[in-house]
Amino acid sequence: MNETDLVELLRERADFPDHGHRTRVEGVRAKVRRSRWRQAGAVAVAIVLVLGGVLVGLPRGQSPDPADHPRLPAYLDGYTFPTSVSAALPTKKANLYYTPKDETFRLHAYCLIGDRSSVGIRITVNDKVWYDGACPRIGTMIAPPRDAWTAFGIQFGRAVRIEATLPAPPADTGDWGFRVAEEVPLADYPFPPRPERLAVLPEDEPALARSNPEHPEGQFETRFRWAETGGLDLWLNSPGRVRVFVNGVEVLTATFWTYDLHTASTAPVAEWPRLHGLDLKPDEEVTLVVIPERTSGQWRVTRWPAPPR
C-alpha cells in the first residue's frame, strides 16, 4: 500500500470533518521517510505555498460559502478561507475571480457526493489545468503546480479566473465547492480547545533535549559530544512551532495545528554538509538549541542511528 492508498483508506474511515488521519499519516510518512533515508540517503523537501487576495465576482447559479459553513472548518492546518464558492448537483461547474496579492496560491476543494469518499474534480486557473484529481468528502488542500506564477499568467493586482468542474459525478445530488486559502500567522491562529489529556510521547529513544513541564515554551540549550547519528527526530503533543539548531544552523522547523502526537525529522546527517554547511565529526563538541513557539504540551528531540557502512 502506497501513501496515496493509505490517505484514501483513512479518509474513507474518517467521520467528516475529523482530520485525525492527517497526523497519523504524518507519523507513517516520517517512519517511511527515515527508512528510505537510511537505505538510500534520499532527501525529502516540502514546499508550502498559500494564497491571498480579494474576491471580485461570483456568477449566477452559485452561492458564496461562508467561513462558518456547518460542514467545513473555518480554520485548517494554518489557513483560513475568506472566499469560496459552492454548488449543488446537477450543477457541475462553478467559478470565481480572485485578485492575488502575493506569489502564494492555495485552494481547498470538497465534494459531498452520495456516499463516495471522493470524486474526480478538475480545476483551471485562467483556463489552464491547475489540478485534475480526487476531491474527498473531507476536502483536500491543493498547492500550485511548479512555475505556476508565470505559466498561468498570474500578476499582482490582476484578477484570475478559477473554475472547477465535476467531469462525471457518480450521483445526481450532492454539495461541492472550493475555497481560497489564506495563511494565518502562527501568533493569530486559533488553536482548538486543549483536551484534558495529551498524547504520550514515545520514550524508546534517549532524549537529546526535552521540554520543561513548567515552561513548555522555554528555549532549551545544551552542549554534548557528537556521536555518529543518522538524523534527529522531533516529537510534540500540542499545536505550535519548534525550531532546532545545531551549532547555530537551523536543521529543522516544524509547525503543527492540533493536539495530537506529531513527529518531524531532519534530513539525514550525511546530507547536512550540502544542505546546511555542517560537517560534524565524531566526538566534536556541538551546541543544540531548541526554540518552541506557542507550544503548550511536551516535546522531545531524539536521534536515529546512522546507517551501517
C-alpha positions in Angstrom: 0.0 0.0 0.0 1.5 3.4 -1.0 1.0 6.7 0.8 -1.9 7.7 -1.5 -3.7 4.5 -0.8 -3.2 5.0 2.9 -4.6 8.5 2.8 -7.7 7.4 0.9 -8.2 4.5 3.4 -8.1 6.8 6.3 -10.4 9.2 4.6 -12.9 6.5 3.9 -12.9 5.5 7.6 -13.0 9.1 9.0 -16.1 10.8 10.2 -16.3 14.2 8.5 -14.8 16.6 9.4 -12.3 14.7 11.6 -8.8 15.4 10.5 -7.0 13.0 12.8 -5.8 10.9 9.8 -3.6 13.8 8.8 -1.5 13.3 12.0 -1.5 9.5 11.6 -0.2 9.9 8.1 2.4 12.3 9.3 3.7 9.7 11.6 3.7 6.9 9.0 5.3 9.3 6.5 8.1 10.1 8.9 8.8 6.5 9.5 8.8 5.7 5.8 11.0 8.7 5.1 13.5 7.7 7.7 13.6 4.1 6.4 14.2 5.4 2.8 16.9 7.8 4.0 18.7 5.1 5.9 18.7 2.8 2.9 19.3 5.2 0.1 20.2 8.6 1.6 17.3 10.3 -0.1 16.2 13.8 1.0 12.6 15.0 1.1 11.9 18.7 0.7 8.5 20.1 1.5 7.3 23.3 -0.1 4.3 25.0 1.3 2.5 27.7 -0.7 -0.6 29.8 0.2 -2.9 32.3 -1.4 -4.0 35.8 -0.5 -6.3 38.3 -2.3 -9.8 39.6 -2.7 -13.0 38.1 -4.1 -14.0 40.0 -7.2 -17.1 38.4 -8.6 -19.5 35.4 -8.4 -21.5 34.1 -11.4 -25.2 33.3 -11.2 -26.2 29.8 -10.0 -23.6 29.7 -7.3 -23.6 30.9 -3.8 -20.8 32.3 -1.5 -19.8 29.7 1.1 -19.4 31.5 4.5 -16.3 30.7 6.7 -18.6 29.1 9.3 -20.1 26.5 6.9 -21.5 23.8 9.2 -19.7 21.0 7.4 -16.3 22.7 6.9 -13.8 24.0 9.4 -13.2 27.8 9.2 -9.5 27.1 10.1 -7.4 24.2 8.9 -3.7 23.5 9.1 -2.7 27.1 9.4 -5.1 28.5 6.9 -8.5 30.3 6.8 -10.9 30.6 4.0 -12.3 34.1 3.5 -13.7 33.5 0.0 -15.3 30.5 -1.6 -17.9 29.2 -4.0 -20.3 26.3 -3.5 -22.7 24.4 -5.8 -25.2 21.6 -5.7 -25.7 18.9 -8.3 -26.8 18.8 -11.0 -24.6 21.9 -11.3 -21.2 20.6 -12.4 -19.3 23.8 -12.9 -18.5 26.7 -10.6 -16.1 29.6 -10.8 -14.9 32.8 -9.1 -12.5 35.6 -9.8 -9.7 36.3 -7.4 -7.0 39.0 -7.2 -3.8 37.6 -5.8 -1.8 40.0 -3.6 1.4 37.9 -3.5 3.0 34.9 -5.1 1.4 32.3 -2.9 -1.6 30.3 -4.0 -3.6 27.5 -2.5 -7.1 26.1 -2.8 -9.3 23.8 -0.8 -11.9 21.6 -2.6 -14.6 19.4 -1.1 -17.2 17.1 -2.6 -20.1 15.7 -0.5 -21.4 13.5 -3.3 -23.5 10.5 -2.3 -21.7 8.0 -0.1 -18.4 8.3 -2.0 -15.3 9.1 -0.1 -14.1 11.1 -3.1 -14.9 12.0 -6.7 -12.9 13.5 -9.5 -12.6 17.2 -10.0 -10.8 19.5 -12.4 -9.7 23.0 -11.5 -8.4 25.5 -14.0 -6.8 28.9 -13.5 -7.0 31.3 -16.4 -8.3 28.4 -18.5 -5.2 26.2 -17.8 -5.4 23.0 -15.8 -4.3 23.7 -12.2 -5.4 20.4 -10.7 -7.1 17.2 -12.0 -7.6 14.6 -9.3 -9.5 13.4 -6.3 -11.9 15.6 -4.4 -12.6 14.0 -1.0 -15.6 14.5 1.3 -13.4 15.9 4.0 -11.7 18.2 1.5 -8.2 18.5 0.1 -5.6 21.3 0.0 -4.3 22.0 -3.5 -0.9 23.5 -3.9 0.1 25.3 -7.1 1.8 23.4 -9.9 5.5 24.1 -10.5 6.2 27.5 -12.0 2.5 28.4 -11.7 3.0 32.1 -11.3 4.5 32.5 -14.8 2.9 29.5 -16.5 -0.6 30.6 -15.6 -0.1 34.3 -16.3 -0.8 35.4 -12.7 0.1 39.0 -12.0 -0.2 41.2 -8.9 -3.4 43.2 -8.8 -5.0 41.4 -11.7 -7.9 39.0 -11.2 -7.5 35.4 -12.2 -10.4 33.2 -13.1 -10.7 30.0 -11.1 -13.1 27.3 -12.4 -13.9 23.9 -11.1 -15.7 21.1 -12.9 -17.0 17.7 -11.9 -16.5 15.7 -15.1 -18.5 12.6 -14.1 -20.2 12.8 -10.6 -21.4 9.3 -9.5 -24.8 10.7 -8.1 -27.5 13.2 -9.1 -27.4 15.1 -5.8 -24.7 16.4 -3.6 -22.9 19.5 -2.4 -19.4 20.5 -3.6 -17.2 23.6 -4.0 -13.8 25.1 -3.4 -12.3 27.8 -1.2 -9.5 30.2 -1.5 -7.0 29.5 1.3 -5.1 32.3 3.1 -2.3 31.6 5.6 -2.8 32.8 9.1 0.3 33.8 11.2 1.1 31.4 13.9 0.6 34.1 16.6 -3.0 34.8 15.3 -4.1 31.2 14.6 -7.0 29.9 16.9 -5.9 26.6 18.2 -8.6 24.0 19.1 -9.5 23.6 22.8 -6.9 21.8 24.9 -8.0 18.3 25.8 -7.9 17.0 29.4 -5.1 14.6 28.5 -2.4 15.0 25.9 -0.9 12.2 23.9 2.1 10.4 25.5 5.4 11.0 23.8 7.4 7.8 22.9 10.3 7.1 25.3 12.0 4.4 23.2 15.0 6.6 22.3 17.0 8.7 24.8 16.2 12.4 24.5 18.9 14.9 23.5 16.5 17.7 24.6 13.1 17.8 26.2 10.6 20.5 27.3 10.4 21.8 30.8 7.0 20.9 32.2 6.8 24.2 34.0 7.8 26.2 30.9 6.8 24.4 27.7 7.7 27.4 25.6 11.1 27.9 27.2 14.2 27.8 25.0 16.5 24.8 25.5 20.2 24.8 25.0 22.8 22.0 25.6 26.3 21.0 24.7 27.5 17.5 24.1 30.0 15.4 22.2 28.7 14.4 18.8 28.2 10.7 18.1 27.6 9.1 14.8 23.9 9.8 14.0 21.5 9.2 11.2 19.4 12.3 11.9 17.2 14.0 14.5 13.5 13.4 15.3 11.1 15.9 16.9 8.1 14.8 18.9 5.3 17.1 20.1 1.9 16.6 21.5 0.4 20.1 21.1 0.0 22.7 18.5 2.9 25.1 18.0 6.1 25.6 16.1 9.5 24.1 17.1 12.9 25.1 15.6 16.0 23.1 16.1 19.5 24.5 15.7 22.9 22.7 15.6 25.9 24.9 16.1 23.8 27.9 15.2 22.4 26.4 12.0 18.7 25.7 11.7 18.2 22.0 10.7 14.5 21.6 11.4 11.4 23.7 11.7 8.0 22.0 12.2 4.6 23.6 12.8 1.5 21.8 13.9 -2.1 22.9 14.5 -3.8 20.3 16.7 -3.5 18.4 20.0 -2.2 15.1 18.6 1.0 13.2 18.6 3.2 14.9 16.0 6.6 14.0 14.6 9.0 15.5 12.2 12.5 14.6 11.1 15.6 16.3 9.8 17.3 15.4 6.6 20.0 12.6 7.1 23.1 13.9 8.8 25.0 12.7 5.7 23.2 15.4 3.7 23.9 18.2 6.2 27.2 19.4 4.6 25.4 20.0 1.4 22.1 21.3 2.9 23.4 23.3 5.9 27.1 23.6 5.6 27.5 21.3 8.7 30.2 18.6 8.6 30.2 17.2 12.1 32.9 14.8 13.3 32.5 12.2 15.9 33.5 13.5 19.4 33.2 17.1 18.2 31.5 19.4 20.8 28.2 20.7 19.4 25.6 23.1 20.7 21.9 22.1 20.3 19.3 24.8 20.7 15.5 24.2 20.6 13.2 27.2 20.3 9.5 26.4 20.7 6.7 28.9 19.9 3.2 28.7 21.2 3.6 25.1 22.4 1.6 24.1 25.4 2.5 20.4 25.8 5.6 18.4 25.8 8.3 18.0 23.2 11.4 15.8 22.8 14.3 15.7 20.4 15.9 12.3 19.8 18.3 10.9 17.2 18.1 7.9 15.0 21.0 5.6 14.2 23.4 6.1 11.3 23.1 3.6 8.5 25.5 0.7 8.6 28.6 1.2 6.5 
